[in-house]
Amino acid sequence: MKTGIVYLIGAGPGDPSLISVKGLECIRKADVLIYDYLVSADLLREAREGTEVIYVGKKGSVHTLEQEEINQLLVDKAREGRTIVRLKGGDPFVFGRGGEEALFLKQNDVPFEIVPGITAAVAAPAYAGIPVTHRDYTATLGLVTGHEDPTKEVSNINWEKISTGIGTLTFYMGIKNLPKIVENLIKYGRPKDTPVAVIRWGTTPEQQTVVGTLKDIVEKTKDLMPPAITIVGEVVKLREQLNWFESKPLFGKIIAITRSRDQASEFAEQLQERGAKVIEFPTIKTVPPDYLEPMDKAIN
């Protein structure tokens, strides 16, 4: 049997409408869809009927499959001669382990393509009203993992260079390690009054933004849960003027629509444009539960 193909696709930062046109086209033609924890459920609904859908998400220390098992799954499914979509949050090559998966596919002679996605380091700040670069504030941007094990004897992050050498720093998935991140930045010369923003569930209606400085951001975010991205730099000050998303009239509201999808799509779109989270819950007919029938008969 001819080996199939694997598309390593970036699903974007959370808002399903931010996926690329090519990414959406690949989802709609997939035979197998293998997806991660941070992928929007709305994108899964784009798969055609009969598509095999497999969840391989990792949430904290809870892993549905280990990375080596995911790698092998991609190869096994492709060898069945099928079209595989590997849907990953953000961009597959930005802290998404897409490079590891691509190398494993190459080593096993499985054809693959990379479909880039919008990464959270620029999307989440943008939705929080923070441009990561601005000619009046900084001309440099750094993307850093915040998930590095703090107990490691030798860090892969050169804190001495990045602390003062890059204007805007964005740390991925660093809530747990935020105290250590702040400690290192201050230790290697970043001023304590440097503005910081931590954005949880960026680009979604659940987005939550906490703003502070290196001096107080750990205390301000002590109750904040992942997933979140941290932005360090003077550009954070611009949020006061550019906070467009969280200022929408229905932001933070959850609205259920009971019409069928065909009837509700336009209405749902209008609500989403105003910032609401829309839950489609089609209801055809409402009837009383069976256990009420004897009571009805007794009354009648």
C-alpha positions in Angstrom: 0.0 0.0 0.0 1.2 3.5 -0.8 2.3 5.5 2.2 0.0 8.4 3.0 1.0 12.0 3.9 1.1 13.8 7.3 0.2 17.5 7.5 1.8 19.2 10.6 -0.6 22.1 11.1 -0.6 25.0 13.4 -4.2 25.6 14.7 -3.4 29.1 16.0 -3.6 30.5 19.5 -7.2 29.6 20.4 -9.6 31.6 18.3 -10.6 29.0 15.6 -10.9 31.8 13.0 -7.2 32.4 13.2 -6.2 29.2 11.5 -4.8 29.5 8.0 -6.8 28.8 4.8 -4.5 25.9 3.9 -4.8 24.5 7.4 -8.6 24.5 7.2 -8.5 22.9 3.7 -6.3 20.1 5.1 -8.7 19.4 8.0 -11.6 19.1 5.6 -9.8 16.4 3.5 -8.2 14.4 6.4 -8.8 10.7 6.9 -7.3 10.9 10.4 -7.2 14.0 12.6 -4.8 13.8 15.6 -5.1 16.9 17.8 -3.7 18.5 21.0 -5.2 19.9 24.2 -5.2 23.6 23.1 -7.0 23.0 19.8 -10.5 24.6 19.5 -13.3 22.1 19.3 -14.8 24.3 16.5 -11.9 23.1 14.2 -12.7 19.5 14.8 -16.2 20.1 13.5 -14.7 21.0 10.2 -13.6 17.4 9.6 -15.7 15.5 7.1 -18.0 12.7 8.2 -16.1 9.5 8.8 -12.8 11.1 9.7 -11.0 9.2 12.5 -10.4 11.7 15.3 -7.8 11.0 18.0 -6.9 13.1 21.0 -3.3 13.0 22.1 -3.3 16.1 24.3 -0.9 16.9 27.2 -2.2 18.9 30.1 0.5 19.6 32.7 1.9 16.3 33.8 -1.0 14.3 32.4 -0.2 12.9 29.0 -2.7 11.0 26.9 0.3 9.6 25.0 4.0 10.2 25.4 5.8 12.0 22.6 7.4 8.9 21.3 4.0 7.2 21.1 2.6 10.2 19.2 5.5 10.0 16.7 4.8 6.3 16.1 1.1 6.8 15.8 1.7 9.3 12.9 3.9 6.8 11.1 1.5 3.9 11.6 -1.5 5.8 10.4 0.4 7.1 7.3 1.4 3.6 6.4 -2.2 2.7 6.1 -2.2 4.9 3.1 -4.3 7.7 4.7 -4.2 11.5 4.8 -3.2 12.5 8.3 -3.7 15.9 9.9 -1.6 16.5 13.0 -3.3 19.6 14.5 -1.2 21.5 17.1 -1.9 24.7 19.0 -0.1 27.8 17.8 2.7 27.0 15.3 4.1 23.5 15.1 7.7 24.7 15.1 7.4 27.2 18.0 7.7 25.1 21.2 5.2 22.7 19.7 7.6 19.7 19.2 6.7 19.7 15.5 10.4 19.5 14.6 10.7 16.3 16.5 7.7 14.8 14.8 8.9 15.9 11.4 12.3 14.3 11.9 10.7 11.1 13.0 8.5 11.1 9.8 11.6 11.8 7.7 13.5 8.9 9.3 10.7 6.6 8.5 10.3 7.7 4.9 6.8 9.2 5.5 5.9 12.3 3.4 4.9 15.3 5.3 4.2 19.0 4.9 4.3 21.9 7.4 1.5 24.3 7.6 2.5 27.2 9.9 0.2 28.7 12.4 -0.1 32.0 14.3 1.9 31.6 17.5 0.6 32.8 20.9 3.7 35.0 21.5 2.3 37.6 19.1 -1.4 36.7 19.0 -2.2 36.8 22.7 -0.6 40.1 23.3 -2.3 41.6 20.2 -5.7 40.5 21.6 -4.7 42.1 25.0 -3.8 45.4 23.2 0.0 44.9 23.4 2.1 45.2 20.2 5.2 43.2 20.9 7.3 45.6 18.8 6.9 49.4 18.5 9.5 51.8 17.1 9.2 54.1 20.2 9.8 51.2 22.6 11.8 48.3 21.2 13.1 46.8 18.0 13.8 43.3 19.4 11.6 40.4 20.4 12.5 37.2 22.1 10.5 33.9 22.3 11.5 31.9 25.4 10.1 28.7 26.9 8.8 29.2 30.4 8.4 25.5 30.9 12.1 24.7 31.5 12.7 22.5 34.6 13.9 24.9 37.3 15.9 22.1 39.0 18.2 21.6 36.0 21.8 22.2 36.8 22.5 24.0 33.5 19.8 26.1 31.8 19.5 26.3 28.0 18.4 29.9 28.5 21.2 32.5 28.6 19.6 34.7 31.2 22.6 37.1 31.3 22.2 37.9 27.6 18.4 38.0 27.2 17.6 39.9 30.4 18.9 43.2 29.1 19.7 42.4 25.5 16.1 42.0 24.2 13.4 44.6 24.4 10.3 42.4 24.6 10.4 38.9 26.0 7.6 36.4 25.7 7.6 33.3 27.9 5.4 30.3 26.9 3.6 28.3 29.5 5.5 29.8 32.4 2.9 30.2 35.1 4.4 27.5 37.3 7.9 28.8 36.8 7.1 32.5 36.9 8.8 33.2 40.2 12.1 31.7 38.8 11.7 33.6 35.6 11.3 36.9 37.5 14.2 36.1 39.8 16.5 35.5 36.9 15.5 38.6 35.0 16.1 40.8 38.0 19.3 39.0 38.9 20.8 39.7 35.5 19.9 43.3 35.3 16.2 43.8 34.2 14.8 46.7 36.4 12.2 45.7 38.9 9.7 48.2 37.6 9.7 46.7 34.1 6.0 46.2 33.0 4.8 42.7 32.7 1.5 41.2 31.4 0.3 37.6 31.9 -2.4 36.5 29.5 -4.5 33.4 30.1 -6.5 31.7 27.3 -5.4 34.4 24.9 -7.6 35.2 21.8 -10.6 33.4 23.3 -13.7 34.7 25.1 -12.1 33.4 28.3 -9.1 35.6 27.9 -7.8 37.1 31.2 -5.0 39.6 31.4 -3.1 40.6 34.5 -0.7 43.5 34.4 2.0 44.4 36.8 5.8 44.8 37.1 8.6 42.3 37.7 8.3 43.4 41.4 4.7 42.4 41.9 3.5 40.2 39.0 4.1 36.9 40.9 1.9 38.0 43.8 -0.8 39.3 41.3 -0.9 36.0 39.4 -0.7 33.6 42.3 -4.3 32.3 41.7 -4.0 32.3 37.9 -4.0 28.9 36.2 -2.4 27.8 32.9 -2.4 28.0 30.0 -0.9 31.5 29.9 1.8 33.5 28.2 3.9 36.2 29.8 5.1 39.4 28.1 7.9 41.4 29.6 8.8 44.9 28.3 7.8 48.5 28.0 5.3 47.7 25.2 3.0 46.4 27.9 2.2 50.1 28.8 0.3 50.4 25.5 -2.4 48.2 26.7 -4.1 51.1 28.4 -4.8 52.7 25.0 -5.1 49.6 22.8 -7.2 47.2 24.8 -9.7 46.4 22.0 -10.7 42.8 22.6 -11.6 42.8 26.3 -13.5 46.1 25.8 -16.1 44.5 23.5 -19.7 44.9 24.8 -20.4 41.2 25.3 -16.9 40.1 26.4 -17.0 37.6 29.2 -20.6 36.6 28.5 -21.7 33.0 27.7 -24.7 32.8 25.5 -26.5 29.5 24.5 -28.3 29.3 21.2 -31.0 26.6 20.9 -31.7 26.9 17.2 -30.2 24.5 14.7 -26.8 25.4 13.3 -28.3 26.4 9.9 -30.6 28.9 11.6 -28.2 30.1 14.2 -24.9 30.6 12.4 -25.5 34.3 11.4 -26.8 35.1 14.9 -23.9 33.3 16.6 -21.4 35.2 14.4 -22.9 38.5 15.4 -22.6 37.6 19.1 -19.0 36.4 18.7 -18.1 39.7 17.0 -19.3 41.5 20.1 -17.1 39.3 22.3 -19.5 36.7 23.6 -18.7 33.0 23.9 -21.5 31.2 22.0 -22.6 27.6 22.8 -24.7 26.0 20.1 -27.3 23.7 21.7 -29.9 22.9 19.1 -33.3 22.0 20.6 -36.0 20.5 18.3 -38.7 19.8 20.8 -39.2 20.1 24.5 -41.2 17.4 26.4 -41.7 16.7 30.1 -39.7 13.9 31.6 -41.3 10.5 31.8 -41.4 10.5 35.5 -44.0 13.3 35.4 -46.5 11.4 33.4 -48.1 9.4 36.3 -48.5 12.7 38.2 -50.2 14.3 35.1 -52.6 11.3 34.9 -53.4 11.5 38.6 -54.2 15.2 38.3 -56.4 14.7 35.3 
